[in-house]
Amino acid sequence: MSLKGEVHMERVAETGRTVKLSLGALALVVVALPLAGALAAADQPAPAALTDEQLAKGRQLFNDNGCNACHTLADANSAGMVGPPFDGDTSLDKGLAVATITNGRGPMPNFGWMDAKDIDLIASYIVQVKK
């Protein structure tokens, strides 16, 4: 074998080791990221409960902006049939509510024109009172 051939084989071997190390590192990241996220979420305190005044304002915003026409939410005395019901929806969290209210989703229009504090309050209200 010529010297050129030997050098080429060494490079292939090095590349093989590098790929194996890279895949091992990737596997570690794939396992570690969800764990890190779960630990970070566990360290964060639960959101503070809304006051009676904030609940009343959140309910008012919910009804004034037509959320009650499409969604079911017992606290707001709404029984809409177009959008998903909020009562009993265990997958609905504040982050999802804020994103959906702000950007819309499917047939739901976006309400990004609303003040961010009002969107945050509606989302907090929905998440707190859904049964």
C-alpha positions in Angstrom: 0.0 0.0 0.0 1.3 3.5 -0.8 1.7 6.2 1.8 -1.3 8.0 0.3 -3.5 5.0 0.9 -2.5 4.7 4.5 -3.2 8.4 5.2 -6.6 8.0 3.6 -7.5 5.0 5.8 -6.5 6.9 8.9 -8.8 9.8 8.0 -11.7 7.4 7.5 -10.9 5.9 10.9 -10.8 9.3 12.5 -14.0 10.3 10.9 -15.7 7.1 12.1 -14.6 7.9 15.7 -15.7 11.5 15.4 -19.2 10.4 14.2 -19.5 7.9 17.0 -18.6 10.6 19.5 -21.0 13.1 17.9 -23.8 10.6 18.0 -23.1 9.8 21.6 -23.1 13.5 22.5 -26.3 13.9 20.6 -27.9 11.0 22.5 -26.8 12.6 25.8 -28.4 15.9 24.8 -31.6 14.2 23.8 -31.8 12.6 27.2 -30.6 15.6 29.2 -32.8 18.3 27.7 -36.2 17.0 28.9 -34.7 16.2 32.3 -33.2 19.7 32.6 -36.6 21.2 31.6 -38.4 19.2 34.1 -36.0 20.2 36.8 -36.2 23.9 35.9 -40.0 23.7 35.9 -40.0 22.0 39.3 -37.8 24.9 40.7 -40.3 27.5 39.5 -43.0 28.5 42.0 -46.6 28.0 41.0 -48.2 31.2 39.6 -49.8 33.3 42.2 -53.6 33.0 42.5 -55.5 35.9 41.1 -57.2 38.2 43.5 -61.0 38.5 43.5 -60.6 41.8 41.7 -58.4 40.2 39.0 -60.8 37.3 38.6 -63.7 39.7 38.1 -61.7 41.7 35.5 -60.5 38.5 33.7 -64.1 37.2 33.5 -65.2 40.6 32.2 -62.5 40.6 29.5 -63.3 37.0 28.6 -67.0 38.0 28.1 -66.4 41.4 26.5 -64.1 40.0 23.9 -66.4 37.2 22.8 -64.5 34.3 24.2 -67.8 33.1 25.8 -69.4 32.8 22.3 -67.0 30.0 21.3 -65.7 28.4 24.5 -67.2 26.6 27.4 -66.1 27.9 30.8 -68.4 27.4 33.8 -67.0 30.3 35.8 -67.9 32.7 32.9 -71.3 31.0 32.5 -70.3 30.3 28.8 -71.3 27.3 26.8 -69.8 28.1 23.3 -69.6 25.1 20.9 -67.1 26.4 18.3 -63.8 26.4 20.2 -62.6 23.8 22.6 -64.1 23.7 26.1 -61.7 25.0 28.7 -63.2 23.1 31.7 -61.4 19.8 32.1 -58.6 20.7 29.6 -55.5 19.5 31.5 -53.2 20.4 28.6 -54.1 24.1 28.7 -51.5 26.1 30.5 -50.9 29.8 30.7 -48.1 29.8 28.0 -50.4 28.1 25.5 -53.3 30.4 26.4 -51.2 33.5 25.9 -49.8 32.3 22.6 -53.2 31.3 21.3 -55.0 34.5 22.3 -52.1 36.6 20.9 -51.6 34.8 17.6 -54.9 32.9 17.1 -55.0 29.2 16.0 -57.2 27.4 13.5 -60.6 29.2 13.3 -59.8 31.4 16.3 -58.7 34.9 15.3 -55.7 36.6 16.9 -56.2 39.1 19.6 -52.7 40.5 19.4 -54.2 44.0 19.1 -55.1 43.8 22.8 -52.9 45.1 25.6 -50.4 42.4 26.6 -51.5 42.9 30.3 -55.1 42.1 29.3 -54.1 39.0 27.3 -52.0 37.8 30.3 -55.0 38.4 32.6 -57.4 36.5 30.4 -54.9 33.6 30.1 -54.4 33.6 33.9 -58.1 33.7 34.5 -58.9 30.8 32.2 -56.1 28.6 33.6 -57.1 29.4 37.2 -60.9 28.8 36.9 -61.1 25.9 34.5 -62.4 22.9 36.3 
